[in-house]
Amino acid sequence: KGRQPLRDTELEKTGTILPSNIPDIQLGRGEIEKQITERTRQKIADFGIELLDERFKRSKYNPAVAEKIIERMSSERHQIAARFRSEGHGEAANISGQKESEVASILSGAKRDALKTEGEADAEAARIYASAYSAADAQDLYLFLRSLDVARSAFEHDTTAVISTNSDLGRVLNSMTGPLLVPAKTAGSSP
């Protein structure tokens, strides 16, 4: 008899307000049982019967009423579910916004680091080029290669040219030391 009515703790935690068309429970099962017991005791006392206790075994509703009760319970649950879905969508949007913010932050940091590394690499390459091209041997090699490029573009295939020793190409060829490559003699040619 001292049983507490079932309460939806999730519903209470969320502070959901039930629809206004549902009246608050004033009596409850225990109070109704007490009223029935008192009224019944009064009526059967005239017959010499003493009623000690009574209990509800089952509550059976009129089918039309039962259908309305089921609809009301279903409506309440749908409202609760809709609220949870709404909160879930809001939380999903919040998480998505945080994710996009973090991704943008990470990408900008990575891009900044990449540009810094690229700048340092370019500076190191420029330093290496500067030290390589400032050496005397490198300058001579550059002049020689440049002269060969000029000669290659100026002369056609099978062209014979007389080069002055005062020209850039002549000076480069004169400054070379070591064995020069001599074309191989063909068969039948005389020295």
Backbone as CSV, one residue per row, in Angstrom:
resi,resn,N_x,N_y,N_z,CA_x,CA_y,CA_z,C_x,C_y,C_z
1,LYS,0.803,-1.199,0.000,0.000,0.000,0.000,0.842,1.256,0.000
2,GLY,2.004,1.226,0.605,2.798,2.441,0.696,3.622,2.702,-0.558
3,ARG,3.252,2.036,-1.656,4.021,2.163,-2.894,3.911,3.570,-3.443
4,GLN,5.071,4.091,-3.844,5.100,5.417,-4.458,4.704,5.284,-5.925
5,PRO,4.000,6.269,-6.462,3.661,6.189,-7.887,4.924,6.285,-8.736
6,LEU,4.903,5.584,-9.852,6.064,5.614,-10.742,6.244,7.013,-11.297
7,ARG,7.486,7.440,-11.325,7.793,8.761,-11.870,8.894,8.581,-12.902
8,ASP,8.780,9.321,-13.938,9.813,9.311,-14.974,10.917,10.274,-14.544
9,THR,12.019,9.728,-14.023,13.099,10.589,-13.512,13.741,11.384,-14.634
10,GLU,13.818,10.806,-15.821,14.387,11.553,-16.953,13.527,12.774,-17.261
11,LEU,12.226,12.584,-17.159,11.299,13.686,-17.418,11.460,14.769,-16.357
12,GLU,11.636,14.362,-15.107,11.803,15.332,-14.024,13.135,16.067,-14.142
13,LYS,14.202,15.349,-14.530,15.526,15.971,-14.661,15.516,17.068,-15.718
14,THR,14.801,16.812,-16.784,14.818,17.769,-17.887,13.926,18.965,-17.625
15,GLY,13.084,18.882,-16.612,12.208,20.011,-16.308,11.087,20.165,-17.317
16,THR,10.748,19.081,-17.981,9.691,19.148,-18.987,8.357,19.448,-18.314
17,ILE,7.668,20.383,-18.854,6.350,20.747,-18.332,5.320,19.961,-19.133
18,LEU,4.487,19.260,-18.413,3.468,18.463,-19.090,2.424,19.379,-19.709
19,PRO,1.741,18.903,-20.737,0.710,19.733,-21.367,-0.332,20.187,-20.341
20,SER,-0.884,21.360,-20.560,-1.815,21.946,-19.591,-3.160,21.223,-19.546
21,ASN,-3.464,20.450,-20.579,-4.757,19.763,-20.586,-4.735,18.485,-19.743
22,ILE,-3.595,18.130,-19.173,-3.510,16.948,-18.317,-3.594,17.424,-16.867
23,PRO,-4.635,17.042,-16.158,-4.760,17.511,-14.769,-3.732,16.824,-13.870
24,ASP,-3.301,17.534,-12.841,-2.390,16.941,-11.866,-3.144,15.876,-11.078
25,ILE,-2.421,14.853,-10.666,-3.033,13.794,-9.865,-3.193,14.327,-8.447
26,GLN,-4.437,14.337,-7.965,-4.718,14.887,-6.637,-4.689,13.793,-5.570
27,LEU,-5.215,12.623,-5.908,-5.364,11.590,-4.887,-4.279,10.527,-4.967
28,GLY,-4.150,9.899,-6.062,-3.223,8.788,-6.190,-3.910,7.483,-5.806
29,ARG,-3.281,6.371,-6.129,-3.874,5.058,-5.902,-4.098,4.788,-4.410
30,GLY,-3.126,5.141,-3.581,-3.258,4.874,-2.137,-4.442,5.589,-1.519
31,GLU,-4.633,6.852,-1.872,-5.747,7.629,-1.316,-7.079,7.098,-1.822
32,ILE,-7.127,6.712,-3.078,-8.366,6.138,-3.628,-8.701,4.842,-2.899
33,GLU,-7.685,4.002,-2.654,-7.922,2.749,-1.925,-8.456,3.035,-0.518
34,LYS,-7.918,4.047,0.156,-8.406,4.399,1.498,-9.872,4.825,1.441
35,GLN,-10.214,5.659,0.472,-11.601,6.124,0.355,-12.547,4.956,0.089
36,ILE,-12.135,4.056,-0.797,-12.979,2.889,-1.108,-13.143,2.026,0.138
37,THR,-12.052,1.809,0.878,-12.114,0.980,2.084,-13.069,1.593,3.107
38,GLU,-12.974,2.900,3.365,-13.840,3.564,4.345,-15.306,3.499,3.922
39,ARG,-15.590,3.796,2.702,-16.984,3.783,2.234,-17.571,2.366,2.279
40,THR,-16.736,1.413,1.869,-17.207,0.026,1.859,-17.440,-0.456,3.290
41,ARG,-16.577,-0.120,4.233,-16.750,-0.522,5.633,-18.090,0.003,6.171
42,GLN,-18.399,1.229,5.833,-19.656,1.815,6.317,-20.865,1.059,5.761
43,LYS,-20.802,0.692,4.501,-21.950,0.031,3.868,-22.125,-1.413,4.340
44,ILE,-21.044,-2.132,4.585,-21.183,-3.552,4.943,-21.230,-3.775,6.460
45,ALA,-21.012,-2.727,7.243,-21.068,-2.873,8.704,-22.474,-3.280,9.150
46,ASP,-23.496,-2.826,8.429,-24.878,-3.184,8.757,-25.128,-4.682,8.598
47,PHE,-24.326,-5.344,7.801,-24.494,-6.778,7.557,-23.603,-7.603,8.478
48,GLY,-22.850,-6.961,9.358,-21.993,-7.674,10.297,-20.677,-8.124,9.686
49,ILE,-20.288,-7.510,8.615,-19.027,-7.873,7.942,-18.011,-6.780,8.230
50,GLU,-16.814,-7.224,8.597,-15.732,-6.259,8.831,-14.724,-6.366,7.683
51,LEU,-14.485,-5.266,7.026,-13.525,-5.218,5.904,-12.168,-4.815,6.464
52,LEU,-11.180,-5.680,6.288,-9.843,-5.392,6.796,-9.007,-4.608,5.778
53,ASP,-9.090,-4.996,4.525,-8.231,-4.361,3.513,-8.808,-4.631,2.134
54,GLU,-8.453,-3.809,1.209,-8.818,-4.043,-0.189,-7.662,-3.557,-1.061
55,ARG,-7.529,-4.187,-2.209,-6.459,-3.827,-3.158,-7.027,-3.824,-4.574
56,PHE,-6.403,-2.988,-5.402,-6.733,-3.025,-6.830,-5.974,-4.183,-7.445
57,LYS,-6.665,-5.046,-8.120,-5.992,-6.122,-8.830,-5.673,-5.672,-10.251
58,ARG,-6.626,-4.993,-10.836,-6.435,-4.545,-12.205,-7.331,-3.342,-12.451
59,SER,-6.829,-2.438,-13.277,-7.652,-1.306,-13.700,-8.000,-1.536,-15.151
60,LYS,-9.266,-1.586,-15.415,-9.689,-1.793,-16.794,-10.476,-0.568,-17.207
61,TYR,-10.047,0.002,-18.315,-10.681,1.221,-18.788,-11.633,0.906,-19.932
62,ASN,-12.574,1.770,-20.105,-13.456,1.731,-21.253,-12.555,1.828,-22.490
63,PRO,-12.827,1.082,-23.551,-11.939,1.117,-24.727,-11.698,2.517,-25.274
64,ALA,-12.703,3.367,-25.258,-12.516,4.736,-25.762,-11.578,5.508,-24.839
65,VAL,-11.729,5.295,-23.522,-10.866,5.976,-22.554,-9.444,5.428,-22.656
66,ALA,-9.332,4.097,-22.787,-8.006,3.476,-22.894,-7.262,4.014,-24.110
67,GLU,-7.986,4.188,-25.196,-7.356,4.723,-26.407,-6.853,6.147,-26.174
68,LYS,-7.645,6.959,-25.473,-7.232,8.335,-25.169,-6.006,8.346,-24.243
69,ILE,-5.983,7.427,-23.287,-4.832,7.346,-22.373,-3.572,6.991,-23.151
70,ILE,-3.701,6.023,-24.040,-2.545,5.617,-24.851,-2.088,6.769,-25.736
71,GLU,-3.048,7.481,-26.327,-2.691,8.637,-27.162,-1.968,9.701,-26.345
72,ARG,-2.461,9.958,-25.136,-1.844,10.967,-24.281,-0.415,10.555,-23.904
73,MET,-0.255,9.290,-23.515,1.084,8.807,-23.155,2.018,8.885,-24.361
74,SER,1.493,8.498,-25.519,2.297,8.559,-26.746,2.680,10.000,-27.064
75,SER,1.729,10.912,-26.911,1.999,12.326,-27.170,3.082,12.856,-26.233
76,GLU,2.990,12.497,-24.950,4.013,12.932,-23.991,5.393,12.421,-24.399
77,ARG,5.460,11.160,-24.776,6.754,10.568,-25.155,7.289,11.201,-26.443
78,HIS,6.391,11.511,-27.367,6.833,12.170,-28.604,7.386,13.558,-28.311
79,GLN,6.746,14.273,-27.381,7.251,15.595,-27.000,8.640,15.488,-26.370
80,ILE,8.793,14.516,-25.500,10.102,14.317,-24.856,11.146,13.953,-25.908
81,ALA,10.786,13.038,-26.807,11.727,12.623,-27.858,12.089,13.797,-28.760
82,ALA,11.094,14.628,-29.099,11.364,15.791,-29.962,12.318,16.757,-29.266
83,ARG,12.137,16.949,-27.965,13.023,17.846,-27.237,14.451,17.288,-27.218
84,PHE,14.581,15.976,-26.964,15.911,15.365,-26.968,16.554,15.465,-28.354
85,ARG,15.752,15.248,-29.412,16.297,15.378,-30.764,16.769,16.801,-31.014
86,SER,15.967,17.764,-30.580,16.337,19.170,-30.756,17.641,19.483,-30.024
87,GLU,17.754,19.013,-28.786,18.998,19.221,-28.035,20.164,18.526,-28.734
88,GLY,19.906,17.337,-29.268,20.957,16.600,-29.980,21.422,17.334,-31.223
89,HIS,20.471,17.898,-31.985,20.845,18.668,-33.178,21.654,19.898,-32.790
90,GLY,21.238,20.555,-31.710,21.985,21.729,-31.246,23.400,21.361,-30.830
91,GLU,23.531,20.259,-30.109,24.863,19.812,-29.679,25.701,19.395,-30.885
92,ALA,25.070,18.744,-31.872,25.799,18.356,-33.089,26.309,19.588,-33.822
93,ALA,25.480,20.619,-33.914,25.912,21.860,-34.575,27.052,22.507,-33.803
94,ASN,26.986,22.468,-32.490,28.049,23.029,-31.654,29.358,22.271,-31.872
95,ILE,29.283,20.948,-31.870,30.479,20.122,-32.079,31.041,20.363,-33.475
96,SER,30.167,20.448,-34.479,30.619,20.696,-35.851,31.324,22.045,-35.953
97,GLY,30.775,23.062,-35.296,31.408,24.381,-35.311,32.771,24.359,-34.647
98,GLN,32.877,23.666,-33.517,34.170,23.550,-32.833,35.168,22.811,-33.714
99,LYS,34.691,21.759,-34.384,35.579,20.978,-35.250,36.118,21.848,-36.375
100,GLU,35.229,22.606,-37.017,35.668,23.458,-38.125,36.644,24.524,-37.647
101,SER,36.406,25.051,-36.461,37.314,26.053,-35.899,38.688,25.441,-35.634
102,GLU,38.699,24.239,-35.053,39.972,23.571,-34.763,40.703,23.202,-36.051
103,VAL,39.956,22.730,-37.058,40.582,22.380,-38.338,41.219,23.615,-38.969
104,ALA,40.491,24.738,-38.951,41.034,25.978,-39.524,42.278,26.417,-38.769
105,SER,42.255,26.283,-37.454,43.412,26.667,-36.640,44.613,25.775,-36.951
106,ILE,44.375,24.481,-37.045,45.464,23.537,-37.336,46.030,23.794,-38.728
107,LEU,45.133,24.000,-39.714,45.603,24.241,-41.080,46.396,25.537,-41.185
108,SER,45.938,26.587,-40.506,46.677,27.852,-40.587,48.037,27.718,-39.916
109,GLY,48.102,26.994,-38.803,49.393,26.754,-38.150,50.318,25.936,-39.034
110,ALA,49.767,24.918,-39.683,50.581,24.079,-40.565,51.072,24.879,-41.767
111,LYS,50.191,25.727,-42.325,50.593,26.544,-43.474,51.686,27.528,-43.065
112,ARG,51.525,28.126,-41.876,52.536,29.059,-41.377,53.884,28.341,-41.224
113,ASP,53.866,27.143,-40.617,55.103,26.384,-40.434,55.709,25.980,-41.775
114,ALA,54.843,25.594,-42.738,55.342,25.201,-44.060,56.002,26.385,-44.760
115,LEU,55.362,27.559,-44.687,55.952,28.748,-45.318,57.264,29.133,-44.644
116,LYS,57.327,28.982,-43.334,58.567,29.287,-42.607,59.675,28.335,-43.051
117,THR,59.351,27.042,-43.118,60.341,26.046,-43.547,60.771,26.303,-44.985
118,GLU,59.803,26.642,-45.844,60.123,26.932,-47.244,61.032,28.156,-47.343
119,GLY,60.752,29.177,-46.559,61.596,30.375,-46.559,63.004,30.071,-46.084
120,GLU,63.110,29.259,-45.027,64.438,28.879,-44.529,65.191,28.066,-45.582
121,ALA,64.477,27.174,-46.285,65.115,26.362,-47.325,65.578,27.244,-48.485
122,ASP,64.747,28.215,-48.879,65.146,29.136,-49.952,66.368,29.951,-49.543
123,ALA,66.398,30.395,-48.294,67.551,31.163,-47.810,68.813,30.307,-47.826
124,GLU,68.684,29.059,-47.412,69.847,28.154,-47.412,70.309,27.878,-48.843
125,ALA,69.347,27.689,-49.762,69.712,27.457,-51.163,70.417,28.681,-51.734
126,ALA,69.915,29.875,-51.414,70.556,31.104,-51.898,71.968,31.234,-51.336
127,ARG,72.128,30.868,-50.057,73.462,30.922,-49.446,74.410,29.943,-50.142
128,ILE,73.914,28.744,-50.420,74.753,27.736,-51.091,75.113,28.199,-52.496
129,TYR,74.123,28.717,-53.236,74.416,29.226,-54.578,75.423,30.368,-54.525
130,ALA,75.237,31.267,-53.581,76.145,32.418,-53.477,77.563,31.963,-53.187
131,SER,77.711,31.004,-52.271,79.065,30.540,-51.958,79.655,29.757,-53.131
132,ALA,78.801,29.028,-53.859,79.308,28.248,-54.989,79.705,29.156,-56.147
133,TYR,78.884,30.156,-56.431,79.176,31.024,-57.569,80.233,32.076,-57.268
134,SER,80.510,32.317,-56.019,81.522,33.329,-55.702,82.937,32.758,-55.767
135,ALA,83.078,31.450,-55.808,84.411,30.843,-55.918,84.965,31.108,-57.320
136,ALA,86.290,31.271,-57.413,86.938,31.581,-58.699,86.718,30.460,-59.710
137,ASP,86.853,29.217,-59.271,86.650,28.081,-60.182,85.221,28.071,-60.719
138,ALA,84.269,28.386,-59.871,82.874,28.396,-60.296,82.637,29.488,-61.323
139,GLN,83.263,30.635,-61.143,83.104,31.725,-62.105,83.692,31.331,-63.452
140,ASP,84.861,30.692,-63.415,85.478,30.240,-64.665,84.602,29.200,-65.355
141,LEU,84.075,28.256,-64.569,83.213,27.229,-65.143,81.960,27.866,-65.749
142,TYR,81.389,28.819,-65.053,80.199,29.494,-65.563,80.504,30.198,-66.879
143,LEU,81.621,30.912,-66.931,81.996,31.605,-68.172,82.195,30.612,-69.307
144,PHE,82.855,29.492,-69.004,83.097,28.477,-70.027,81.770,27.903,-70.541
145,LEU,80.889,27.525,-69.613,79.605,26.949,-70.022,78.770,27.960,-70.802
146,ARG,78.829,29.196,-70.378,78.080,30.241,-71.077,78.639,30.442,-72.479
147,SER,79.946,30.406,-72.598,80.570,30.548,-73.918,80.189,29.387,-74.818
148,LEU,80.152,28.181,-74.268,79.746,27.021,-75.067,78.292,27.160,-75.520
149,ASP,77.445,27.663,-74.646,76.045,27.880,-75.028,75.938,28.885,-76.167
150,VAL,76.717,29.962,-76.067,76.704,30.978,-77.127,77.204,30.366,-78.422
151,ALA,78.296,29.598,-78.347,78.857,28.975,-79.544,77.869,27.983,-80.149
152,ARG,77.200,27.210,-79.320,76.243,26.220,-79.798,75.089,26.910,-80.522
153,SER,74.635,28.022,-79.992,73.523,28.706,-80.643,73.977,29.498,-81.868
154,ALA,75.245,29.888,-81.924,75.735,30.703,-83.039,76.129,29.850,-84.244
155,PHE,76.637,28.674,-83.997,77.136,27.841,-85.095,76.174,26.709,-85.378
156,GLU,76.057,26.415,-86.674,75.243,25.282,-87.080,76.108,24.034,-87.089
157,HIS,75.469,22.917,-87.313,76.170,21.640,-87.371,77.157,21.644,-88.543
158,ASP,78.315,21.081,-88.354,79.376,20.998,-89.371,79.852,22.387,-89.803
159,THR,79.962,23.297,-88.873,80.470,24.635,-89.173,81.913,24.715,-88.710
160,THR,82.732,25.305,-89.543,84.128,25.535,-89.173,84.244,26.996,-88.794
161,ALA,84.870,27.250,-87.650,84.995,28.631,-87.188,86.426,28.899,-86.768
162,VAL,86.857,30.127,-87.018,88.174,30.562,-86.563,87.914,31.448,-85.359
163,ILE,88.468,31.051,-84.212,88.212,31.767,-82.969,89.488,32.466,-82.544
164,SER,89.375,33.738,-82.289,90.520,34.534,-81.850,90.816,34.206,-80.392
165,THR,92.073,34.275,-80.030,92.441,34.033,-78.633,92.034,35.191,-77.748
166,ASN,91.687,36.315,-78.364,91.236,37.464,-77.575,89.735,37.408,-77.271
167,SER,89.006,36.481,-77.901,87.566,36.369,-77.637,87.355,35.620,-76.315
168,ASP,86.141,35.738,-75.791,85.829,35.057,-74.522,86.009,33.555,-74.652
169,LEU,85.502,32.973,-75.741,85.622,31.533,-75.936,87.075,31.141,-76.117
170,GLY,87.824,31.955,-76.849,89.250,31.666,-77.041,90.008,31.741,-75.731
171,ARG,89.721,32.736,-74.903,90.400,32.847,-73.603,90.075,31.644,-72.727
172,VAL,88.810,31.218,-72.746,88.429,30.066,-71.928,89.149,28.823,-72.411
173,LEU,89.205,28.635,-73.741,89.886,27.453,-74.274,91.381,27.513,-73.988
174,ASN,91.988,28.695,-74.063,93.419,28.848,-73.767,93.726,28.593,-72.303
175,SER,92.811,28.941,-71.418,93.084,28.808,-69.983,92.970,27.373,-69.508
176,MET,92.377,26.510,-70.311,92.236,25.112,-69.911,93.592,24.443,-69.945
177,THR,93.864,23.662,-68.947,95.121,22.920,-68.895,94.795,21.448,-68.903
178,GLY,95.751,20.661,-69.188,95.547,19.222,-69.201,95.390,18.729,-70.618
179,PRO,95.283,17.424,-70.762,95.199,16.859,-72.108,93.891,17.249,-72.782
180,LEU,94.004,17.640,-74.035,92.835,17.954,-74.836,92.419,16.711,-75.586
181,LEU,91.159,16.586,-75.792,90.678,15.444,-76.556,90.934,15.700,-78.032
182,VAL,91.582,14.753,-78.650,91.870,14.858,-80.079,90.993,13.847,-80.772
183,PRO,90.366,14.228,-81.881,89.518,13.269,-82.576,90.319,12.042,-82.992
184,ALA,89.717,10.902,-82.895,90.386,9.652,-83.278,90.602,9.639,-84.781
185,LYS,91.738,9.056,-85.179,92.054,8.970,-86.605,91.196,7.890,-87.224
186,THR,90.746,8.189,-88.403,89.957,7.197,-89.118,90.888,6.328,-89.936
187,ALA,90.445,5.170,-90.315,91.271,4.243,-91.090,91.602,4.851,-92.436
188,GLY,92.833,4.759,-92.792,93.275,5.262,-94.089,93.721,6.699,-94.039
189,SER,93.643,7.363,-92.909,94.094,8.752,-92.870,95.541,8.779,-92.436
190,SER,96.291,9.753,-92.895,97.712,9.836,-92.566,97.925,10.883,-91.496
191,PRO,99.038,10.729,-90.721,99.305,11.688,-89.655,99.702,13.039,-90.122
